[in-house]
Each structure stands twice: as structure tokens, then as C-alpha cells.
């Protein structure tokens, strides 16, 4: 293994451990799997940026990518539908930017606001990347249509099952994340090579 990759991996673990009390706070509001998601994100970002700066390529098989996206989607389903402590939701927000503004003006704890806004975008970036990877002819219009339909179904299911709220801002942020993944694909291809 390349020493730069190993060092960035180890550094990411140190950062994760140092900030463990912060990440633990999130489990009061979300499923404990959030810890695994945060760990993966920190590790991936540290390793990715070091590889990008040092122009190091990481070679992965297509099969590993396909398996990873399935497990990622399952983890996301757990985060979206299985909340701690029997939390029950059911609110509706159909006013664009209402919830986003609520978080940005400091009506909730900063960590919760940051995680909620960041996660609603960041957790969906991999799907835009994956779409761009699997489509022979990738189209932003096609991606927008698929994203809007899929996220609308997820939002509706969260509302019906009372495991989340029906929020237009979640839809906006999730679709933004998917589109961001689509746009970032060329950057990721500079580091990740699939065979």
C-alpha cells in the first residue's frame, strides 16, 4: 500500500477518534449507524484528497463498486427510516427554503443544523457519481427526473410511516447532492479507476 494512502488513512482515524464526543452527540438524534457513516466520510475524504494532491490512482474492481453502492444504499435506508428511541415524525413543509432558513438562522444546535444540511446534500453525492459511472450517455435532465421521482417517493414513505417529515427542502437538498455528484465525477475519475 502506498505510504501516502496509509498515512492519510491513519490521520483520518486520529481525527475521528479526537472528535468522537461530537459524533456521539449525533446518535442522540439519529440511528447509531451515523457513526459508521461519519467514519467512512472522514476516511474517504482524507484518503481521496491526499491521492488527488499527490496524483495517486486507486484501482478498484467494478464489482466492488457495485457491492459498495448497494451497502451504501442500505445504510442510507437505515438512517432514513430507523430513528432512535421510537421517534415519530409526520410534519409537512411544502414551502421551499423554510427548513433550510430555520437551520441557518440558529434555531437549533449548530451540530444538528450542520449535520442535517450537510448530510442531506453529502449523503446523496455518491448516487450522482454512480449514475455518471454506469450511464453510457449521462444526462443531467435524465438524472434530475430520476432524482426528483426517487426522492419524492422516499419523502412520501417517510411521512406515511411517520419515520420522517415530508419536507420540500429535503427534496431540494437531496437532489442538489445527487447533481453535485454528477458534476464532481470528473474529479473523482482522477483518483478512482475501475477495472
C-alpha positions as CSV (number, residue, x, y, z in Angstrom):
1,X,0.0,0.0,0.0
2,X,1.2,3.5,-0.8
3,X,2.7,5.3,2.2
4,X,0.6,8.4,1.4
5,X,-2.6,6.4,1.4
6,X,-1.7,4.7,4.7
7,X,-0.7,7.9,6.4
8,X,-3.9,9.7,5.3
9,X,-5.9,6.7,6.5
10,X,-4.2,6.8,9.9
11,X,-4.6,10.6,10.2
12,X,-8.3,10.3,9.4
13,X,-8.7,7.7,12.2
14,X,-7.0,10.1,14.7
15,X,-9.3,12.9,13.7
16,X,-12.3,10.6,14.0
17,X,-11.3,9.5,17.5
18,X,-10.4,13.0,18.7
19,X,-13.9,14.2,17.6
20,X,-15.7,11.1,18.9
21,X,-17.6,13.1,21.5
22,X,-19.0,15.3,18.8
23,X,-20.0,12.3,16.6
24,X,-21.6,10.6,19.6
25,X,-23.9,13.6,20.1
26,X,-25.4,12.8,16.7
27,X,-26.6,9.4,17.9
28,X,-29.0,11.1,20.3
29,X,-31.0,12.2,17.3
30,X,-30.2,9.6,14.6
31,X,-29.6,5.9,14.3
32,X,-26.2,4.8,15.7
33,X,-25.2,3.8,12.1
34,X,-24.5,7.6,11.7
35,X,-21.1,6.8,13.4
36,X,-20.2,4.4,10.6
37,X,-21.3,7.0,8.0
38,X,-19.2,9.8,9.6
39,X,-16.2,7.4,9.9
40,X,-16.5,6.4,6.3
41,X,-16.8,10.0,5.1
42,X,-13.8,11.3,7.1
43,X,-11.6,8.4,6.0
44,X,-12.7,8.6,2.3
45,X,-12.2,12.4,2.1
46,X,-8.8,12.3,3.7
47,X,-7.5,9.5,1.5
48,X,-9.2,11.0,-1.6
49,X,-7.7,14.4,-1.1
50,X,-4.2,13.1,-0.4
51,X,-4.4,10.9,-3.6
52,X,-5.7,13.8,-5.6
53,X,-2.9,16.2,-4.5
54,X,-0.2,13.5,-4.9
55,X,-1.8,12.3,-8.2
56,X,-2.1,8.7,-6.9
57,X,-4.6,6.4,-8.6
58,X,-6.7,3.9,-6.6
59,X,-7.7,0.9,-8.7
60,X,-11.0,-0.8,-7.7
61,X,-12.9,-3.5,-9.5
62,X,-16.4,-2.7,-10.8
63,X,-17.8,-5.5,-8.7
64,X,-16.5,-3.8,-5.5
65,X,-18.1,-0.5,-6.6
66,X,-21.5,-2.2,-7.3
67,X,-21.4,-4.0,-4.0
68,X,-20.4,-0.8,-2.2
69,X,-23.3,1.2,-3.6
70,X,-25.8,-1.5,-2.6
71,X,-24.5,-1.5,1.0
72,X,-24.3,2.3,1.0
73,X,-28.0,2.5,-0.1
74,X,-29.0,0.0,2.6
75,X,-27.1,2.1,5.2
76,X,-28.9,5.2,4.0
77,X,-32.3,3.4,4.2
78,X,-31.5,2.6,7.8
79,X,-30.6,6.2,8.5
80,X,-33.7,7.5,6.9
81,X,-36.3,5.1,8.3
82,X,-35.0,3.7,11.6
83,X,-34.6,6.5,14.1
84,X,-33.6,6.0,17.8
85,X,-35.9,6.0,20.8
86,X,-39.1,5.4,18.9
87,X,-39.0,8.9,17.4
88,X,-42.1,9.6,15.4
89,X,-42.4,12.3,12.8
90,X,-45.1,13.4,10.5
91,X,-44.8,17.1,9.9
92,X,-45.2,18.7,6.4
93,X,-43.2,21.6,4.9
94,X,-44.1,22.5,1.3
95,X,-42.6,26.0,1.5
96,X,-39.2,25.9,-0.3
97,X,-36.2,27.1,1.8
98,X,-38.3,27.2,5.0
99,X,-36.5,24.4,6.9
100,X,-33.1,25.5,5.4
101,X,-33.6,29.0,6.7
102,X,-34.7,27.7,10.1
103,X,-31.4,25.8,10.4
104,X,-29.2,28.6,9.1
105,X,-30.6,31.3,11.5
106,X,-29.5,29.2,14.5
107,X,-32.9,28.0,15.8
108,X,-31.3,24.6,16.5
109,X,-28.0,23.3,17.9
110,X,-25.2,24.1,15.4
111,X,-24.0,20.5,15.1
112,X,-27.5,19.3,14.3
113,X,-28.0,22.0,11.7
114,X,-24.6,21.3,10.1
115,X,-25.3,17.6,10.0
116,X,-28.8,17.9,8.7
117,X,-28.0,20.3,5.9
118,X,-24.6,18.7,5.1
119,X,-26.0,15.2,5.2
120,X,-29.0,16.0,3.1
121,X,-26.6,17.1,0.4
122,X,-23.5,15.0,1.1
123,X,-25.1,11.6,1.6
124,X,-26.6,11.7,-1.9
125,X,-23.5,12.7,-3.8
126,X,-22.4,9.0,-4.3
127,X,-25.6,8.4,-6.3
128,X,-24.8,11.2,-8.8
129,X,-21.3,9.8,-9.1
130,X,-22.6,6.3,-9.6
131,X,-25.1,7.4,-12.2
132,X,-22.4,9.1,-14.1
133,X,-20.3,5.9,-13.9
134,X,-23.0,3.4,-15.1
135,X,-24.6,5.5,-17.8
136,X,-23.0,5.3,-21.2
137,X,-24.6,8.7,-22.1
138,X,-25.2,10.6,-18.9
139,X,-27.7,13.4,-19.0
140,X,-28.4,15.9,-16.3
141,X,-32.1,16.1,-17.4
142,X,-32.5,12.4,-17.0
143,X,-30.7,12.4,-13.7
144,X,-32.9,15.3,-12.4
145,X,-36.1,13.3,-13.4
146,X,-34.9,10.1,-11.7
147,X,-33.7,12.0,-8.6
148,X,-36.9,14.0,-8.2
149,X,-39.1,10.9,-8.5
150,X,-37.0,8.7,-6.2
151,X,-36.5,11.3,-3.5
152,X,-40.2,12.2,-3.7
153,X,-41.1,8.5,-3.1
154,X,-38.6,8.4,-0.1
155,X,-40.1,11.6,1.4
156,X,-43.6,10.3,0.9
157,X,-42.7,6.9,2.6
158,X,-41.0,8.7,5.5
159,X,-44.2,10.7,6.0
160,X,-46.6,7.8,5.6
161,X,-44.6,5.6,8.0
162,X,-44.0,8.5,10.4
163,X,-40.3,8.0,10.3
164,X,-39.6,11.4,8.9
165,X,-41.2,14.6,7.7
166,X,-42.5,15.4,4.3
167,X,-40.2,18.4,3.5
168,X,-39.6,20.1,0.2
169,X,-36.2,21.3,1.5
170,X,-35.1,17.7,2.0
171,X,-36.1,17.1,-1.6
172,X,-34.1,20.2,-2.8
173,X,-31.0,19.3,-0.8
174,X,-31.0,15.6,-1.7
175,X,-31.4,16.3,-5.4
176,X,-28.7,19.0,-5.1
177,X,-26.4,16.3,-3.6
178,X,-27.1,13.9,-6.5
179,X,-26.5,16.7,-9.1
180,X,-23.3,17.7,-7.3
181,X,-22.1,14.1,-7.5
182,X,-22.8,14.2,-11.2
183,X,-20.7,17.3,-11.6
184,X,-17.9,16.1,-9.4
185,X,-17.5,12.8,-11.4
186,X,-14.5,14.1,-13.5
187,X,-12.6,15.0,-10.3
188,X,-13.2,11.5,-8.8
189,X,-12.1,9.9,-12.0
190,X,-8.7,11.5,-11.5
191,X,-8.2,9.3,-8.4
192,X,-10.6,6.3,-8.7
193,X,-10.0,3.9,-11.6
194,X,-12.4,1.0,-12.1
195,X,-11.5,-2.2,-14.0
